[in-house]
Amino acid sequence: MNYDAEKMIAALAPEIDRKCAEISQARREKAYWRFFVLLCAMAIVVPTLFVYWGISLTVLLIPIAFTAAAFLLLSPILFNQQGGRTCEQI
């Protein structure tokens, strides 16, 4: 009888693995959905709180603008490097 149980478990192992993968995928999708809903709520709540507290959004956008400008100015240097070396020959 013990041999029959082991044989049945061995026969069902692929199906058990498939079901476990399906359950983990469902959990992952549920976590992604919760994260998406949280981000949507934050996109509404955070600007509302800023207006309530009297914080201007431009104060928050200035660091982003400087970062974008720095990236645009430094992008030729970043993209010019190949494998940690510049294109110049030594």
N, C-alpha and C positions, 0 to 999 in steps of 0.2 A: 504494500500500500504506500509506503514511503517512496518507492521507486516511481509509482504512478504520479504522485504529487510533483516530484522533481521533473518528470517528463512533461507534465502539463505546464509547469512554470517555464521550462525551457521552450516549449512550443509557443507560449503566450508572451515571451520576452520581447519580441519585436513590437507587438501590439501595445504592450505596457510602455515601452520606450516612446512610441508614437503618441500615446495618450499623455504621458508626462511632458513631452515637448509641446503638445497642444495646450495643456494647462499653463505651462510657463509662458507661452506666447500670449495667451489670454490675459495673464497677470501683467505682462509687460505692456500690452496695449491699454489696459486699464490705468496703469501708472502714467503712461504718456497722455491719456485723456485727462487725468486729474491735473497733470502739469500744464496742459494746454488751457484748461479752464482757469487755473490759478493765474497764468500769464494774462489771460483776457481780463480777469478781474483786476489785476494789478494795473493794466493799461487804462482802466477807468478810474480806479481809486487813487493811484499815485498823483496824476495831474490834478484831480479834485482836491487832494490834500495840499498840494503846492499852492493852489489858488486860495484855499482856506487859510493857510499860514502866511500868505503874502510873498511867497518865493516865486520869482520870475523864472520862466522856463529858459530864457536866454542865458541866465547864470549857469544853468546846467549844460547848455549847448556849447558854450565857449570852449571848455576843455575838449569836447568832441571835435569841434571845428579846428582847433590847434593840432590835434592828433591827426586829423585827416590831411591838413595842410603839410604837416611834417612827413607823413607817409608819401604824399604826392611829390614832395621835393626830394625825398631820399629813395624813392622807388627805383630810379635808374641805378643807384649804387647797389641796392638790394638785388635787383634782377640781373645785374652785370656779373655778379659772383657765380662761379661755377665750381662746385665742389669745394668751397671754402677758399678758392683762389680767384683773383681778378684775372681779366683777360690779358693783362700786360705780361709780357715775357720778361723774365729776370735775366 
